[in-house]
Amino acid sequence: KVSDGTRKDQIEEAFRRAQKAHNNKAKLVASLKNRYNKLEDKTEFHEEFIRCLKYAMIIYTREPAVENVIDFVTKFAASFETPVNENAEEEEEGEDENEFLNFLFCFLLESHGANSHAVRFRVCQLVNKLLGSLSENAQIDDGLCDRIHEAMLIRVTDKYPNVRIQAALAMARLQDPSNSDCPTIKAHNNKAKLVLAEKVHIRALSIAQRVSLLHEGLSDSADSVKEVVKTHLLPAWLRLLQGDVLQLLHKLDVENCAETAVTTLHAVFSMATSPDDLLQNGVRLDERKLIPVDSLTCENVLYWRALCEFVKSKGNEGEELLEQLLPEAAIFAEYLCSYLRSITGLSEEQKADMTQLEIAMTQEFVGQQLIILVGCLDTSEEGGRKRMVAVLQEILVMPKTPTSLIGLLVEKLIGLLRDETQKIQMVAEIISDVREPILPISAPVDENEKRRKQVRLAEVRVQIMEAKQNLEECISCQDFSRAAVLKDSISQLEELKNQLTLEASQPADSIKEQRVEKSDPETLLKCLTMCAELFKQINIKRGICPTMNALIESLILPSVSNPNPAVRNMAVICLGTAALHSKDLANTHLVLLLQITQLDEPKIRISALRALIDQLLLNGLNILQDKSAPISQAPDSPDNSNGQPEQQTEEESTVQSILKMLSEFLDSEICELRTETAEGLAKLMYCGRILSPKLLSRLVLLWYNPVTEDDQRLRHCLGVFLQLYSRASRTNQECVEESFLPTMRTLFNAPVTSPLSEVDASNVAELFVELTRPSALVQPAAVSVHDSLAVRICNEILRDVSAPEVRLYCKTLSWLEINTEPGPANSELQLLLKDILQNVPEAPPSVRPSRRAKIAALDKTKQDLTALMNQEANGS
């Protein structure tokens, strides 16, 4: 009989050996289970087992020794699972077998509410691993299953993210996807939203949290999540606010989250039972079907806009209701014009005053919503449409119109015009009026001319005096005929004197009206914004007309070198958009865009990069050539037999420069530039404009790089791209296959100081295997890419069979779906495998210095539980 001390030593020794990764855990499990089964009283074994387990459970960090112990405990507990198809007479034995498993689950469930976050994390981790290690058809007692479910429901709201993650994973194991009424699935979808709706007051959440909840909930891909937000969260918030939708909007700060607020309002409107419900809440219109100008707020104007858009989206069903919400186009045009005229422009000093700035921003937001409402108006009546066009023209020319509203105004104006030539001509005239307005100009009078008039006035006065004197003499001589002539002469001289006196009394400067060119940043920004919107709205198949070309030459190109960054940025956007209309224009200014992507401020570089990517998506990397075909990263050297070697060399040099620049941008320290480049390359590769295994390898490494961990946009973009790209065609899968070895070599050769040294190479290999599976293709291919990938891996192994990465390569081979039918590929693979098996290394495996340094660094950070356990034992 084994003594208690010996039994405890055996359990402790098993835990001590389980810490080491090289130990065979299957043997440890089998040995310990054999001893367990021989015991009549299992109580002491349970107590000692839990005592040893607690040492691992109090450590929160993912230490290798601790993780090994957790894996050992999971395997040991799972070994007691009884197969479902046991005979009835063996049920009692099965219950005994499950005793330890039930005991461990009970211990964990009793510990899930511990104060220590480390213990809570390890409890959830163990529950997750235990459930995951059980077979698919494993049966768990209903009572125990309910307890696990209830405990994990609590832990998914834990304050520590890692605890929540493990709890959510554990709950995922309990769910039944085939059952639409699965309680676990419903709990996942409803738990968080219901808790927030029922137990958390809206005031307890910050504005950012409210917006985030609504944005993520209403844009979730799962309809059930959207439904929970619509039917539980929003009604609960509205109940807390006495049903006041405008108050709810106020709680969201709609000026900074207009689109989320509109989506929220549409969700509220969709729950209305009748049209009267939509009319009664939120917006109050006067007899003109307008909100009085002095009553306009951010909340009620957004509600008005969202309601009109919602009703208009219903088509014919909403026509009658829309007529109650909006006036005729002519009436709304005057209303819009009166409000936008009331917007006060701010001087530089006033912009420094936060109060004045907030008022101006609110006015602009309200104006923006009113402009959007133009799209909901009925403009079928010609008179109302023309009046609206005239008003929009007037607003665009007004100096006080904020720059932020220009693009939207031009969009609505172009939308009201039917002929493209008229659209171009009208916008060009507005740009001319804004850039060269007719202004009153003071013209100075020549001083010589002024003195000449004064002398002439003096002469006239002398002539009048002489004529009057002669008149008196004629009257005294009774020469009445001469007196009559003199009288007429005096009258004429008096009129001339009065005219000269009036001219002398006028200011020295005369006022005239003439066109004056304005080149201040605000004016140029307005004109460029109109230009960009025009190029965006016009069909690119139309090409560049003379009017558009004049705008490019006189406005856009000079503004590219403007000292103001905002003007330069908008000019680059205009140039990029205009280049989409003409390949010749794109060829002419391609080098300019390339220079801007490398030399200007980050924001302007990104705008130029977007323009370049758009151009490459439209015309391809061979933009300088006539034909369109995918370009590889390393094109062949020029063929001198084609008669144009110099031109082809220049074209290939340009292509290589573009690819090199984009590749360098992937290493940029500017996060936005790096992300924009990665997204652009993903688009180019997905559209077939680039076929480059090297660039694909760079994107994969960028996705795994810890440096990009916080860049959610980049991670999401690349994650979606890799899946869609590999599924699209076998050619793409071949590109993925070719990028496998370069990616793995980069990871294996990464120095310890590189963030890539932290990447799990095994996980990367699994990704490549999954991306190249034949079943992943949308249209299945006759030959699997895995066959050629296996040959590549075997050749890589034969390069150096003693290399440390050979073990992973061998493991990767076991994951591949290789064709077993006889054939050349199969024969080649068999020969390579035989070579690998016969090639036994004579010398011990060589370890690269960088890998050895990494292993040594890891060894120093490993935490051994043995010392802690011995200290506890000695102390007792």
URNORTA-V898157 format. One record per backbone hydrogen bond with DSSP energy under -0.5 kcal/mol. NH is the residue of the N-H (numbers start at 1). CO is the residue of the C=O. E is the energy in kcal/mol with one decimal. If there is no record, write none. Layout:
# URNORTA-V898157
nh: [NH	NH]
co: [CO	CO]
e: [E	E]
This chain:
# URNORTA-V898157
nh: [7	8	9	10	11	12	13	14	15	16	17	18	19	19	20	23	25	28	29	30	31	32	33	34	35	36	37	38	39	42	46	47	48	49	50	51	52	53	54	55	55	56	56	57	58	59	60	63	67	68	69	70	71	72	73	74	75	76	77	78	79	80	81	86	90	91	94	95	96	97	98	99	100	102	103	104	105	106	107	108	109	110	111	111	112	114	120	121	122	123	124	125	126	127	128	129	130	131	132	133	134	138	145	146	147	148	149	150	151	152	153	154	155	156	157	158	161	164	165	166	167	168	169	170	171	172	173	174	174	175	175	177	179	180	182	186	187	188	189	190	191	194	195	196	197	198	199	200	200	201	204	205	210	211	212	213	214	215	216	217	218	219	220	223	226	227	228	229	230	231	232	233	234	236	237	238	239	240	241	242	243	244	245	248	249	250	251	252	252	253	253	254	256	257	261	262	263	264	265	266	267	268	269	270	271	271	272	277	278	279	280	281	283	285	286	289	292	295	296	296	301	302	303	304	305	306	307	308	309	310	311	312	313	314	315	317	318	319	322	323	324	324	325	325	326	329	332	333	334	335	336	337	338	339	340	341	342	342	343	343	351	352	352	353	354	357	358	359	360	361	362	363	364	365	366	367	368	369	370	371	372	373	374	375	376	377	379	385	386	387	388	389	390	391	392	393	394	395	396	397	398	401	405	406	407	409	410	411	412	413	414	415	416	416	417	417	423	424	425	426	427	428	429	430	431	432	433	434	435	436	437	439	439	441	443	443	444	445	450	451	452	453	454	455	456	457	458	459	460	461	462	463	464	465	466	467	468	469	470	471	472	473	474	475	476	477	478	479	480	483	484	485	486	487	488	489	490	491	492	493	494	495	496	497	498	499	500	501	502	503	504	505	506	506	510	512	514	516	518	524	525	526	527	528	529	530	531	532	533	534	535	536	537	538	542	543	545	549	550	551	552	553	554	555	556	557	559	560	560	561	561	562	568	569	570	571	572	573	574	575	576	577	578	579	580	580	581	582	586	587	588	589	590	593	594	595	596	597	598	598	599	600	605	606	607	608	609	610	611	612	613	614	615	616	617	618	619	620	623	625	629	631	633	640	642	643	648	649	650	651	652	653	654	655	656	657	658	659	660	661	662	663	664	665	666	666	667	668	671	674	675	676	677	678	679	680	681	682	683	684	685	686	687	688	689	690	691	696	697	698	699	700	701	702	703	704	705	708	709	711	712	715	716	717	718	719	720	721	722	723	724	725	726	727	728	729	733	734	735	736	737	738	739	740	740	741	742	743	744	745	746	747	748	749	750	754	757	758	759	761	764	765	766	767	768	769	770	771	772	773	776	777	778	780	787	788	789	790	791	792	793	794	795	796	797	798	799	800	800	803	806	807	809	810	811	812	813	814	815	815	816	816	818	827	828	829	830	831	832	833	834	835	836	837	838	839	840	848	852	853	854	855	856	857	858	859	860	861	861	862	862	864	865	868	869	870	871	872	873	874	875	876]
co: [3	4	5	6	7	8	9	10	11	12	13	14	15	16	17	20	23	24	25	26	27	28	29	30	31	32	33	34	36	40	42	43	44	45	46	47	48	49	50	51	52	52	53	53	54	56	58	61	63	64	65	66	67	68	69	70	71	72	73	74	75	77	78	83	87	88	90	91	92	93	94	96	97	98	99	100	101	102	103	104	105	106	107	108	108	111	116	117	118	119	120	121	122	123	124	125	126	127	128	129	130	135	141	142	143	144	145	146	147	148	149	150	151	152	154	155	159	160	161	162	163	164	165	166	167	168	169	170	171	171	172	175	176	178	179	182	183	184	185	186	187	190	191	192	193	194	195	195	196	199	201	202	206	207	208	209	210	211	212	213	214	215	217	221	222	223	224	225	226	227	228	228	229	232	233	234	235	236	237	239	238	241	243	244	245	246	247	248	249	249	250	249	253	254	257	258	259	260	261	262	263	264	265	266	267	268	269	274	274	275	276	277	281	283	290	286	290	292	292	293	297	298	299	300	301	302	303	304	305	306	307	308	309	311	312	314	315	316	318	319	320	321	321	322	322	378	328	329	330	331	332	333	334	335	336	337	338	339	339	340	347	348	349	350	352	353	354	355	356	357	358	359	360	361	362	363	364	365	366	367	368	369	371	372	373	374	377	381	382	383	384	385	386	387	388	389	390	391	392	393	394	398	402	403	403	405	406	407	408	409	410	411	412	413	413	414	419	420	421	422	423	424	425	426	427	428	429	430	431	432	516	437	514	512	441	510	442	508	446	447	448	449	450	451	452	453	454	455	456	457	458	459	460	461	462	463	464	465	466	467	468	469	470	471	472	473	475	474	478	479	480	481	482	483	484	485	486	487	488	489	490	491	492	493	494	495	496	497	498	499	500	501	502	503	443	441	439	437	435	520	521	522	523	524	525	526	527	528	529	530	531	532	533	534	539	540	543	545	546	547	548	549	550	551	551	552	555	556	557	557	558	559	564	565	566	567	568	569	570	571	572	573	574	575	576	577	578	579	582	583	584	585	586	589	590	591	592	593	594	595	595	596	601	602	603	604	605	606	607	608	609	610	611	612	613	614	615	616	621	622	627	689	691	638	639	640	644	645	646	647	648	649	650	651	652	653	654	655	656	657	658	659	660	661	662	663	664	665	669	670	671	672	673	674	675	676	677	678	679	680	681	682	683	685	684	684	631	692	693	694	695	696	697	698	699	700	701	705	706	708	710	711	712	713	714	715	716	717	718	719	720	721	722	723	724	725	729	730	731	732	733	734	735	736	737	737	738	739	740	741	742	743	744	745	747	751	754	755	756	759	760	761	762	763	764	765	766	767	768	770	773	774	727	778	784	784	785	786	787	788	789	790	791	792	793	794	795	796	797	800	803	804	805	806	807	808	809	810	811	812	812	813	816	823	824	825	826	827	828	829	830	831	832	833	834	835	838	846	848	849	850	851	852	853	854	855	856	857	858	858	859	862	863	864	865	866	867	868	869	870	871	872]
e: [-2.3	-2.4	-2.3	-2.2	-2.0	-2.6	-2.7	-2.0	-2.2	-2.4	-2.6	-1.9	-0.8	-0.6	-1.2	-1.0	-1.0	-1.7	-2.8	-2.4	-2.6	-2.5	-2.6	-1.9	-1.6	-2.2	-2.5	-0.9	-1.3	-0.7	-2.5	-2.3	-2.4	-2.7	-2.4	-2.1	-2.1	-2.0	-2.2	-0.7	-0.6	-0.6	-0.9	-1.6	-1.1	-1.2	-0.6	-2.2	-2.6	-2.3	-1.8	-2.5	-2.3	-2.2	-2.7	-2.2	-2.5	-2.6	-2.6	-2.6	-1.3	-1.5	-1.8	-0.9	-1.4	-1.6	-2.3	-2.2	-1.6	-2.4	-2.3	-1.2	-0.6	-2.8	-2.5	-2.8	-2.2	-2.4	-2.3	-2.4	-2.6	-1.9	-1.0	-0.5	-0.7	-1.8	-2.0	-2.2	-2.6	-2.6	-2.2	-2.4	-2.7	-2.6	-2.5	-2.7	-3.0	-2.4	-2.1	-1.9	-1.0	-1.6	-3.0	-2.3	-1.9	-2.6	-2.5	-2.6	-2.6	-2.6	-1.9	-1.4	-2.0	-1.8	-1.3	-1.9	-0.5	-1.9	-2.6	-2.1	-2.3	-2.6	-2.4	-2.2	-2.3	-2.0	-1.1	-0.7	-0.9	-0.7	-0.7	-0.5	-2.1	-0.7	-1.8	-2.2	-2.3	-2.4	-2.2	-2.7	-2.7	-3.4	-2.6	-2.2	-2.4	-3.0	-2.5	-0.9	-0.6	-0.6	-1.6	-1.1	-2.4	-2.6	-2.5	-2.5	-2.1	-3.0	-2.6	-2.2	-2.6	-1.1	-0.6	-0.5	-1.5	-2.4	-1.8	-1.9	-2.4	-3.0	-2.0	-1.7	-2.7	-2.0	-2.4	-2.6	-2.3	-1.8	-1.0	-1.6	-4.1	-1.7	-1.0	-1.5	-2.2	-2.0	-1.6	-0.6	-1.1	-0.7	-0.7	-0.6	-1.8	-0.6	-2.2	-2.3	-2.4	-2.3	-2.4	-2.5	-1.7	-2.0	-3.1	-2.1	-0.6	-1.0	-1.7	-0.9	-0.8	-1.5	-2.0	-1.0	-1.6	-0.5	-2.9	-2.2	-0.6	-2.0	-0.5	-1.1	-2.0	-1.3	-2.2	-2.2	-2.4	-3.0	-2.6	-2.3	-2.5	-2.4	-2.5	-2.6	-1.9	-1.2	-1.8	-1.2	-1.1	-1.0	-2.5	-1.7	-0.7	-0.7	-0.6	-0.9	-1.6	-0.5	-2.3	-2.2	-1.7	-2.0	-3.0	-2.3	-2.4	-1.8	-2.5	-2.0	-0.8	-0.8	-0.5	-0.8	-2.0	-0.8	-0.6	-1.2	-0.7	-2.4	-2.5	-2.0	-2.2	-2.4	-2.3	-2.3	-2.3	-2.2	-2.5	-2.6	-2.3	-2.1	-2.1	-2.1	-2.1	-1.6	-1.4	-1.5	-1.7	-1.2	-0.9	-2.1	-2.6	-2.0	-2.0	-2.3	-2.4	-2.3	-2.5	-2.2	-2.4	-2.7	-2.3	-1.6	-1.3	-1.2	-1.4	-1.2	-0.6	-2.2	-2.5	-2.1	-2.2	-2.3	-2.9	-1.8	-1.0	-0.8	-0.9	-0.5	-2.1	-2.5	-2.5	-2.7	-2.2	-2.3	-2.0	-2.2	-2.6	-2.2	-2.4	-2.3	-2.7	-2.8	-0.6	-0.7	-2.5	-6.3	-0.5	-3.9	-0.6	-0.9	-1.8	-2.3	-2.4	-1.9	-1.8	-2.4	-2.4	-2.0	-1.8	-2.3	-2.1	-2.1	-2.0	-2.5	-2.5	-2.1	-2.5	-2.5	-2.4	-1.9	-2.3	-2.2	-2.0	-1.7	-2.5	-2.2	-2.3	-1.9	-0.9	-3.2	-1.4	-1.9	-2.1	-1.4	-2.5	-2.0	-1.9	-2.1	-2.5	-1.9	-2.0	-2.3	-2.2	-2.0	-2.2	-2.3	-2.6	-2.2	-2.4	-2.6	-2.3	-2.2	-1.9	-1.5	-0.9	-0.5	-2.4	-3.4	-2.2	-2.3	-3.2	-2.3	-2.5	-2.0	-2.4	-2.7	-2.1	-2.1	-2.2	-2.8	-2.2	-2.1	-2.5	-1.8	-1.8	-1.8	-1.6	-0.9	-0.6	-2.6	-2.2	-1.8	-2.0	-2.5	-2.7	-2.0	-1.9	-2.6	-1.2	-1.0	-0.8	-0.5	-0.8	-1.6	-2.3	-2.6	-2.1	-2.2	-2.2	-2.1	-2.4	-2.6	-2.6	-2.3	-2.8	-2.2	-0.7	-0.8	-1.7	-0.7	-1.9	-2.6	-2.1	-1.8	-0.8	-2.0	-2.2	-2.3	-2.2	-2.0	-0.5	-1.0	-1.4	-1.5	-2.8	-2.3	-1.8	-2.4	-2.4	-2.6	-2.1	-2.3	-2.8	-2.6	-2.0	-2.4	-2.6	-1.9	-3.0	-1.9	-0.7	-2.0	-0.5	-1.7	-0.5	-0.7	-1.4	-0.7	-2.0	-2.4	-2.1	-2.3	-2.7	-2.2	-2.0	-2.2	-2.8	-2.2	-2.2	-2.4	-2.6	-2.3	-2.5	-2.4	-2.1	-2.0	-0.9	-0.5	-1.6	-1.6	-0.9	-2.3	-2.6	-2.5	-2.2	-2.4	-2.6	-2.3	-2.9	-2.3	-2.0	-2.5	-2.6	-2.4	-2.3	-1.0	-2.3	-1.2	-1.8	-2.0	-2.4	-1.9	-2.1	-2.3	-2.5	-2.2	-2.0	-1.7	-1.7	-1.7	-1.6	-1.1	-1.5	-2.4	-2.7	-2.3	-2.6	-2.3	-2.2	-2.5	-2.6	-1.2	-2.4	-3.3	-1.8	-1.3	-1.2	-0.7	-1.6	-2.4	-1.7	-2.3	-2.6	-2.4	-1.4	-0.5	-1.2	-0.6	-0.6	-1.7	-2.5	-2.8	-1.9	-1.9	-2.8	-2.2	-0.9	-1.6	-1.6	-1.7	-1.4	-0.9	-1.6	-2.4	-2.2	-1.9	-2.1	-2.1	-2.4	-2.7	-1.5	-1.0	-1.5	-1.2	-2.4	-0.6	-0.9	-0.6	-2.2	-2.4	-1.6	-2.1	-2.5	-2.5	-2.4	-2.1	-2.3	-2.2	-0.9	-0.7	-0.8	-1.7	-1.5	-0.7	-2.1	-2.7	-1.9	-2.5	-2.0	-1.2	-0.5	-1.3	-0.7	-0.8	-1.1	-2.5	-2.5	-2.1	-2.1	-2.1	-2.1	-2.3	-2.1	-2.2	-2.0	-2.2	-2.2	-1.5	-1.6	-0.5	-2.6	-2.5	-1.8	-2.6	-2.5	-2.1	-2.2	-2.5	-1.5	-0.9	-0.6	-0.9	-0.5	-0.6	-0.5	-0.5	-2.2	-2.8	-2.4	-1.7	-2.3	-2.9	-2.0	-1.5]
